[in-house]
Amino acid sequence: MKKKSLLNKTLTQFIICTAIILLLATPLFYLLTKHYYAEDMIDIIEATQQGHPLPELEVV
Protein backbone atom coordinates (compact mmCIF):
# COMPACT_ATOMS: atom_id res chain seq x y z
CA MET A 1 0.00 0.00 0.00
CA LYS A 2 2.91 2.36 0.66
CA LYS A 3 4.12 2.08 -2.94
CA LYS A 4 0.81 3.30 -4.27
CA SER A 5 0.63 6.30 -1.94
CA LEU A 6 4.27 7.19 -2.70
CA LEU A 7 3.52 6.97 -6.41
CA ASN A 8 0.47 9.20 -5.99
CA LYS A 9 2.51 11.71 -3.98
CA THR A 10 5.25 11.78 -6.61
CA LEU A 11 2.74 12.13 -9.44
CA THR A 12 0.98 14.96 -7.61
CA GLN A 13 4.27 16.77 -7.07
CA PHE A 14 5.18 16.31 -10.74
CA ILE A 15 1.83 17.69 -11.91
CA ILE A 16 2.09 20.69 -9.58
CA CYS A 17 5.67 21.46 -10.67
CA THR A 18 4.74 21.12 -14.33
CA ALA A 19 1.76 23.45 -13.91
CA ILE A 20 3.92 26.04 -12.13
CA ILE A 21 6.58 25.91 -14.84
CA LEU A 22 3.95 26.32 -17.57
CA LEU A 23 2.33 29.23 -15.74
CA LEU A 24 5.69 30.97 -15.40
CA ALA A 25 6.80 30.28 -18.98
CA THR A 26 3.57 31.25 -20.73
CA PRO A 27 3.80 35.05 -20.17
CA LEU A 28 7.45 35.05 -21.24
CA PHE A 29 6.63 33.13 -24.42
CA TYR A 30 3.71 35.50 -25.11
CA LEU A 31 5.84 38.62 -24.70
CA LEU A 32 8.63 37.28 -26.90
CA THR A 33 6.20 36.23 -29.61
CA LYS A 34 4.31 39.52 -29.46
CA HIS A 35 7.50 41.59 -29.63
CA TYR A 36 9.05 39.81 -32.59
CA TYR A 37 5.75 39.43 -34.47
CA ALA A 38 4.98 43.15 -34.04
CA GLU A 39 8.49 44.05 -35.19
CA ASP A 40 8.08 42.03 -38.40
CA MET A 41 4.62 43.48 -39.04
CA ILE A 42 5.96 47.04 -38.72
CA ASP A 43 8.63 46.27 -41.35
CA ILE A 44 6.04 44.77 -43.71
CA ILE A 45 3.61 47.70 -43.30
CA GLU A 46 6.34 50.29 -43.88
CA ALA A 47 7.59 48.48 -46.99
CA THR A 48 4.13 48.23 -48.55
CA GLN A 49 3.32 51.88 -47.79
CA GLN A 50 6.52 53.00 -49.52
CA GLY A 51 5.93 50.69 -52.47
CA HIS A 52 9.00 48.54 -51.79
CA PRO A 53 8.96 44.74 -52.08
CA LEU A 54 8.36 42.82 -48.89
CA PRO A 55 11.49 42.48 -46.78
CA GLU A 56 12.96 39.07 -46.13
CA LEU A 57 12.09 37.90 -42.66
CA GLU A 58 14.83 36.54 -40.43
CA VAL A 59 13.98 33.07 -39.23
CA VAL A 60 16.04 32.24 -36.18
Residue, then its C-alpha position, 0 to 999 in steps of 0.5 A: m500500500k505504501k508504494k501506491s501512496l508514494l507513487n500518488k505523492t510523486l505524481t501529484q508533485f510532478i503535476i504541480c511542478t509542471a503546472i507552475i513551470l507552464l504558468l511561469a513560462t507562458p507570459l514570457f513566451y507570449l511577450l517574446t512572440k508579441h515583440y518579434y511578431a509586431e516588429d516584423m509586421i511594422d517592417i512589412i507595413e512600412a515596406t508596402q506603404q513606400g511601395h517597396p517589395l516585402p522584406e525578407l524575414e529573419v527566421v532564427 
